[in-house]
Amino acid sequence: MLTVSDAELGELRNRLAGTRWPAPWPVPGWSAGTDPGELRRLVAHWASGYDWRAHEAAINALPHHFADIAGTPVHYLRFDGEAPDALPIVLINGWPSSFLELTAFARRLATPSEHGGSAADSFTVIVPSLPGFAFSPQRPSLTDPLPTHELWHRLMHEELGFSRYAAHGGDLGAGITSRLAEAHPEALAGIHLLAVAGPVSYDDESLTPAERAHLDAVADWSAKEGAYQHQQSTRPVTLAYGLADSPAGLLAWMLEKYRAWSDCGGDVSSRFSDDFLLTQASLYWFTNTISSSFQPYYEYGENLTRRVERVEVPTAVALFPADLAQPPRSWAERTYHVTRYTTMPRGGHFAAWEEPGLLADDVTAFFRDLR
């Protein structure tokens, strides 16, 4: 599946050992970007202590599959549900994530009896890699006639033969899930989201105080934290040259997000092990996909991605307190048919890895009456 040669592994370690570090800034810790001390520690471990071969073997042991969808190669994992009538569900990741981040969550959904649940609640779980992420190649054109949500519908409906299925997504995956449900309501039992698309238009006079506070918070977050999104949406190729050439730079770009967007209280190691962070970075490095992972941002920035207008299938929204936004239910209801709205006690943007139990329980409860 994934075979990294000794030469490739040696080149990575040489690049890490030969990192040219920037001159230090007169600011403490993380206040101006990735903390230099934490990054140096992780780079040193990546160069000499981290056992890539063990993680490579674990990745290769996952249930990988490949499909050709109208000429587009697609990679996905499949975890069969333990019950014969398990509801199919597609899990769609965001950025800077990968299929790997969803595996613990997927296993809980597929085999709930191993985690204190009932086999009757099991799902057959499909975890595709987004185009340009890991083992799904980048689209050669920005105007591909099959957008990602259509690829996933064809994968689920035509390739895998599921006439009715569920979907879950966060971040980029939430938008793809929303467009999937909007385009194919007859096939979707429901959708479960960690983020929502705002309405295409609205009357300012109709905004509730909670909605105004939400929009103010989004604007404040964008001003303080959204530089990455602006860069990836406007000049992604310029950024990609540096990140594709420097593993330390790639790790710094990703590490900042894992710390800032998770429920870690400023200590990224409280939520993610060193090996998890380095395996995610290694996946991007060895598949050379950090550049192609920016393509959805650029497409959205260039208005090549269709806006979500109205989703009528039953929709659950689960909000984790350290995630990027906390939209009130009324805001979500402007775009979606919301039938479940949950505020979680803990967790952040990477909920499938941070809190797989909480997330799986919410997905299970939502779909129990929709099977």
C-alpha positions in Angstrom: 0.0 0.0 0.0 2.5 2.6 1.2 6.1 1.7 0.6 8.6 4.4 1.5 12.1 3.5 0.4 15.1 3.6 2.6 16.4 6.4 0.4 13.3 8.5 0.8 13.3 8.0 4.6 17.0 8.9 4.7 16.4 12.0 2.7 13.7 13.1 5.1 16.0 12.6 8.1 18.8 14.5 6.4 16.5 17.4 5.6 15.3 17.5 9.2 18.8 17.3 10.6 19.9 20.1 8.2 17.0 22.4 9.0 18.0 26.1 8.6 16.2 27.7 11.6 15.0 31.3 11.4 16.5 34.0 13.6 14.6 34.0 17.0 11.9 36.6 17.5 11.6 38.7 20.7 8.2 37.2 21.5 7.3 34.4 23.9 6.1 30.9 23.0 3.2 30.7 20.5 2.3 34.4 20.4 3.6 35.0 16.9 3.3 31.5 15.5 4.6 28.0 16.2 6.7 27.8 19.3 10.3 27.3 18.3 11.2 25.1 21.3 8.3 22.7 20.7 9.0 22.6 17.0 12.7 21.9 17.5 11.9 19.1 20.0 9.5 17.4 17.5 11.9 17.9 14.6 14.7 16.2 16.6 12.3 13.3 17.4 11.2 13.0 13.8 14.8 12.9 12.6 16.1 10.3 15.0 13.6 8.8 17.5 10.4 8.4 15.5 9.8 4.9 14.1 8.2 5.5 10.7 8.4 1.8 9.8 6.1 0.8 12.7 3.5 3.4 11.6 3.9 2.5 8.0 3.0 -1.1 8.9 0.0 0.0 10.9 -1.3 2.2 8.1 -0.8 -0.6 5.6 -2.8 -2.9 7.9 -5.9 -0.7 7.5 -8.8 -1.9 5.2 -7.7 0.0 2.1 -9.7 0.0 -1.1 -9.5 1.8 -4.4 -12.1 2.7 -7.0 -12.3 4.4 -10.3 -15.2 6.8 -10.4 -15.8 8.1 -13.9 -12.1 8.1 -14.5 -11.1 9.6 -11.1 -9.1 7.3 -8.9 -10.4 7.3 -5.3 -8.9 5.7 -2.1 -11.1 4.7 0.8 -11.2 2.6 4.0 -14.1 0.2 4.6 -15.0 -1.0 8.1 -17.9 -3.4 7.9 -20.6 -3.1 10.5 -21.0 -6.0 12.9 -24.8 -6.3 12.2 -26.0 -7.6 8.9 -28.3 -4.6 8.4 -25.7 -2.0 9.4 -26.5 1.5 8.1 -23.8 2.6 5.6 -22.2 6.0 6.5 -19.5 8.0 4.8 -17.1 10.0 7.0 -15.5 13.0 5.3 -12.5 14.7 6.8 -11.3 18.3 6.7 -7.9 20.0 6.8 -5.1 19.4 7.8 -6.5 16.0 8.5 -6.5 12.6 6.8 -8.3 9.2 6.8 -6.0 8.3 9.7 -7.6 10.7 12.0 -11.0 9.0 11.5 -10.0 5.4 12.2 -10.8 5.2 15.9 -14.1 6.9 15.4 -14.9 4.6 12.4 -14.1 1.5 14.5 -16.5 2.6 17.2 -19.3 3.1 14.7 -18.6 -0.3 13.0 -18.3 -2.4 16.2 -20.1 -0.6 19.0 -20.4 -3.8 21.1 -16.6 -3.6 21.6 -17.2 -0.2 23.3 -20.2 -0.9 25.5 -22.8 -0.3 22.8 -25.2 -2.5 20.9 -24.5 -4.3 17.6 -27.9 -3.2 16.4 -26.5 0.4 16.2 -23.5 -0.5 14.0 -22.6 1.2 10.7 -20.7 0.1 7.7 -18.2 2.9 7.6 -16.6 4.3 4.4 -13.7 6.8 4.9 -12.6 8.2 1.6 -9.5 10.3 1.0 -10.4 13.7 -0.4 -8.9 14.4 -3.9 -5.4 15.6 -3.4 -5.2 14.1 0.2 -2.9 11.1 0.9 -3.8 8.3 -1.6 -6.4 10.0 -3.7 -4.7 12.0 -6.5 -5.3 15.7 -7.1 -7.8 16.6 -9.7 -6.1 17.7 -12.9 -8.6 20.5 -13.5 -10.3 23.2 -11.3 -13.5 22.7 -13.4 -13.9 18.9 -13.0 -17.5 18.0 -14.0 -17.7 15.7 -10.9 -17.3 17.8 -7.7 -16.3 15.9 -4.6 -19.8 15.4 -3.3 -20.8 13.8 -6.6 -17.7 11.5 -6.4 -18.8 10.3 -2.9 -22.4 9.7 -4.0 -21.2 7.6 -6.9 -18.8 5.8 -4.6 -21.5 5.0 -2.1 -24.4 4.4 -4.5 -22.9 3.0 -7.7 -19.6 1.5 -6.7 -20.6 0.1 -3.3 -24.3 -0.4 -4.0 -25.8 1.5 -1.1 -29.3 2.7 -2.1 -29.6 4.7 1.2 -26.8 5.9 3.5 -25.7 8.4 6.0 -23.0 11.0 6.0 -20.8 12.9 8.5 -18.4 15.7 8.1 -16.5 18.5 9.8 -14.5 21.5 8.3 -14.2 20.9 4.5 -16.0 17.7 5.1 -19.0 19.5 6.5 -19.4 21.5 3.3 -19.0 18.4 1.1 -21.6 16.5 3.3 -24.0 19.5 3.0 -23.8 19.6 -0.8 -24.1 15.8 -0.9 -27.4 16.0 1.0 -28.7 18.9 -1.0 -28.0 17.2 -4.3 -29.2 13.7 -3.3 -31.9 13.9 -0.6 -33.4 10.7 -1.8 -30.3 8.7 -0.9 -29.4 10.3 2.4 -30.9 9.0 5.6 -29.5 12.1 7.3 -26.3 14.1 7.8 -24.3 14.8 10.9 -22.2 18.0 10.9 -19.5 19.6 13.1 -19.8 22.9 11.2 -22.6 24.5 9.1 -22.8 26.6 6.0 -24.3 30.1 6.6 -27.3 31.2 4.6 -26.7 32.5 1.1 -28.5 35.7 2.1 -30.4 37.1 5.1 -32.0 40.2 6.4 -29.9 42.0 9.1 -33.0 43.0 10.9 -33.9 39.3 11.3 -30.8 38.4 13.2 -31.2 37.3 16.8 -28.7 38.6 19.5 -27.1 35.1 19.5 -26.7 35.2 15.8 -25.2 38.7 15.9 -22.8 37.5 18.6 -21.9 34.5 16.4 -21.1 36.6 13.4 -19.0 39.0 15.5 -17.1 36.0 16.9 -16.5 34.6 13.3 -15.2 38.0 12.1 -12.9 38.3 15.1 -11.6 34.8 14.6 -11.0 35.4 10.9 -9.0 38.6 11.7 -6.8 36.9 14.3 -6.6 33.3 13.1 -7.6 33.2 9.5 -4.4 34.2 7.7 -3.8 30.5 6.7 -7.2 30.4 5.0 -6.6 33.6 3.1 -3.2 32.4 1.9 -4.5 29.0 0.9 -7.4 30.5 -0.9 -5.5 33.2 -2.8 -1.8 32.2 -3.3 -1.6 28.5 -2.4 1.2 27.6 -4.8 3.6 30.2 -3.4 3.1 28.7 0.1 3.4 25.2 -1.2 7.0 25.6 -2.5 8.3 26.1 1.0 6.1 23.4 2.7 6.8 20.8 0.1 10.6 21.4 0.4 11.0 21.7 4.2 9.6 19.1 6.5 10.2 21.4 9.5 8.1 24.1 7.7 5.4 21.6 6.9 5.3 20.4 10.5 5.2 24.0 11.8 2.2 24.8 9.5 0.3 21.8 10.8 1.3 21.8 14.4 0.0 25.4 14.9 -3.4 24.2 13.8 -3.5 21.1 16.0 -2.7 23.3 19.0 -4.9 26.3 18.3 -8.0 24.3 17.2 -8.0 21.5 19.7 -9.2 21.4 23.3 -5.7 21.2 24.6 -5.5 24.3 26.9 -2.4 25.4 25.1 -0.6 22.0 25.6 -0.8 20.2 22.3 0.6 17.0 23.9 -2.4 16.7 26.2 -4.5 15.8 23.1 -2.0 14.4 20.5 1.0 12.2 21.0 4.2 13.1 19.2 3.9 10.0 17.1 0.4 10.9 15.9 1.4 14.4 14.9 4.5 13.1 13.1 2.6 10.4 11.3 0.1 12.9 10.0 3.0 15.1 8.8 4.7 12.1 7.4 1.6 11.1 5.4 1.6 14.6 3.8 5.3 14.5 3.3 5.8 11.1 1.7 2.7 11.5 -0.5 3.7 15.1 -1.4 0.1 16.3 -0.9 0.4 19.5 1.2 0.1 21.5 -2.0 -2.9 19.6 -3.4 -4.6 19.8 -0.1 -4.9 23.5 -0.6 -7.0 23.1 -3.8 -10.4 23.1 -2.1 -9.6 26.5 -0.5 -8.5 28.0 -3.8 -11.6 26.6 -5.6 -13.9 28.2 -2.9 -12.0 31.5 -3.1 -12.4 31.5 -6.9 -16.1 30.9 -6.6 -15.8 27.5 -8.3 -17.5 25.7 -5.4 -21.3 25.9 -5.3 -22.7 27.5 -2.2 -25.1 25.4 0.0 -28.6 26.9 -0.3 -31.0 24.6 1.6 -30.6 21.1 3.0 -33.9 19.4 3.7 -32.7 16.0 4.9 -32.7 15.5 8.8 -29.5 17.2 10.1 -27.7 16.9 13.3 -25.2 19.6 14.5 -22.6 18.7 17.1 -20.6 21.6 18.5 -17.3 21.0 20.3 -16.3 23.9 22.5 -12.8 24.4 21.2 -13.8 24.2 17.5 -13.5 27.2 15.2 -17.2 28.5 15.5 -20.2 27.9 17.7 -23.2 28.8 15.6 -26.5 29.0 17.4 -29.3 26.5 16.4 -31.3 29.3 14.8 -28.4 30.1 12.5 -28.0 26.5 11.4 -31.8 26.3 10.8 -31.6 29.1 8.2 -29.9 26.5 5.9 -30.7 23.1 7.3 -33.6 20.9 8.6 -32.0 20.6 12.0 -33.5 17.8 14.1 -30.7 17.4 16.6 -28.4 20.1 18.1 -25.8 19.1 20.7 -23.2 21.1 22.5 -20.4 18.9 23.7 -18.7 19.2 27.1 -15.2 19.0 25.7 -13.3 18.6 22.5 -12.3 20.7 19.5 -11.9 20.8 15.7 -10.3 17.3 15.6 -13.2 15.7 17.4 -12.9 12.3 15.8 -9.5 11.9 17.3 -9.9 14.0 20.5 -13.3 12.6 21.6 -14.2 9.6 19.4 -16.5 8.2 22.1 -18.6 11.4 22.4 -18.8 11.8 18.7 -19.8 8.2 18.0 -22.4 8.3 20.7 -24.0 11.4 19.2 -23.9 10.0 15.7 -25.5 6.7 16.9 -28.2 8.5 18.8 -29.1 10.7 15.9 -29.4 7.9 13.3 -31.1 5.4 15.6 -34.6 6.5 14.5 -33.5 7.1 10.9 -32.3 3.6 10.0 
